[in-house]
Amino acid sequence: MSESVNVTVTGAAGQIGYALLFRIASGQLLGADTRVKLRLLEIPQAARAAEGTALELQDGAFPLLAGVDVFDDPKQAFSGANVALLVGARPRTKGMERGDLLEANGGIFKPQGEAINAGAAEDIKILVVGNPANTNALIAQRNAPDVPAERFTAMTRLDHNRAVAQLSQRLSVPVSEIRKVTIWGNHSATQFPDILHAEVAGRNAAEAVGDQQWYADEFIPRVAKRGAEIIDVRGASSAASAASAAIDHVFDWVNGTREGDWTSVALPSDGSYGVPEGLISSFPVVSRGGKWEIVQGLDIDAFSRARIDASVAELAEERTAVERLGLI
Ligand code: NAI
């Protein structure tokens, strides 16, 4: 069995944290051969609740769990981190403008980026879940100049999984038969869930659906607004499904994507598909040897181009706003 891996989780006392930590402890994040040391970060007011979760983790008697520590100081929490899951964020509350939201989250992700820069392990991999995830990841990344930019990712895997599930229901095929779905752009209502390159049991998914109106007017908005649907029905925001997507994201990053498939990850653009360099935007990606690679050479039709451009424009506006606030 290998040395243990340090996994830092922020927002550990929150609802995603509660669903996520037990799956990490059971070995689902990195694989069944890897021992994990959990480093939980919370704000001081919630540190005691995180201590309670740590007690429950202990009670799970997980063979792969090498220890749990709770911190309220980012510098300590990220010290030696090999994997960092940035879940804690400031939610939008009533009367809050987007600028206020970005500023409040800057107050979280700037110091966390600095702490990662100061003390994380050489091989650090970062996933930002807390919203607005893409721009929070950008703030952290730009405040960690010594860490390779591509180690900073934001989560669109939940959107990806939602798109796969909707397609599976529509076509009455198991999710395992669906490949090459893509989420483009921002993890927001402007995202573009793309099935034009997807395959269902080896056949093109859009052709298998054969209903452009369903695609444009039902599928795309349903996936993009699924978070609001969950809040409406459950009375609380997605938590276990978000935790599950975070597990999938990191597992694939470490262990590779399956042959003949790809997934969706928001990562710093290298200019591919006309997305301005540096914006943390979602792309179709494969993982090989612990690195994400953007899938190249896909044909982008006019329908897709307009939707990708709209979501990327939103990301560019968010970047301008955080630049003006002096956060990056
Ligand atoms: P929650 O409100 O239950 O928990 C958030 C936790 O973060 C709280 O315990 C809070 O004390 C903590 N926190 C706040 N500031 C912190 C800081 N500076 N350092 C450490 N911890 C801090 O929220 P929940 O449901 O767990 O969601 C967390 C985030 O994930 C939210 O921003 C939510 O919008 C986002 N989310 C993202 C999804 C995605 O697909 N990217 C999907 C679902 C949720």
Residues whose N, C-alpha, C, O or C-beta is under 5 A from the ligand:
A	BS01	NAI	T10 G11 A13 G14 Q15 I16 G17 L41 E42 I43 A46 V87 G88 A89 I108 V129 G130 N131 A133 M155 L158 H187 S238 A242
